[in-house]
Amino acid sequence: MKIFMLFCAIILLLTGCANTIQADGIANKTYLYEKEGFGGDFTIQIKSDGTFFYYEGELSSYIGAGEWKLDGNTLMLQDTAIEDHSRINYFKVDGDAIVFQSEGSDNFIYIKVSEGENFLPIEN
């Protein structure tokens, strides 16, 4: 019976670990929006130091910047580039892609990303 209980505990532990996304799996990558940006590519760059930058396209004069956090498979980007006005956006990490989650998100300035739209990694 003890061996069976130990076996069950190991299976539960391994199942939980399989769904855990590691920060180094998304860091030091640039993600490209699957649709057209604001006059060019809309990219989000995730840095390993916990910061990020985004640029909605060539017609945008705004470069978003701030800090990111990963909780399970949920990525939170908190844009603090404009003093006194923080913008928060949530994504689900799904394989190599980050997928926009509209619930709780403030969205972006020029491009309104819809629920479930993808940002895919590109070569840096």
Protein Blocks (a to p, Z undefined) as FASTA:
>chain_A
ZZmmmmmmmmmmmmmmmmpccfklmgoiacddfbdcehiacdddddfkopacddfbjkbc
bdcddddddehjaccdddfkbghiacddddddehjbccddfehpabjfklccdehiacdd
ddZZ
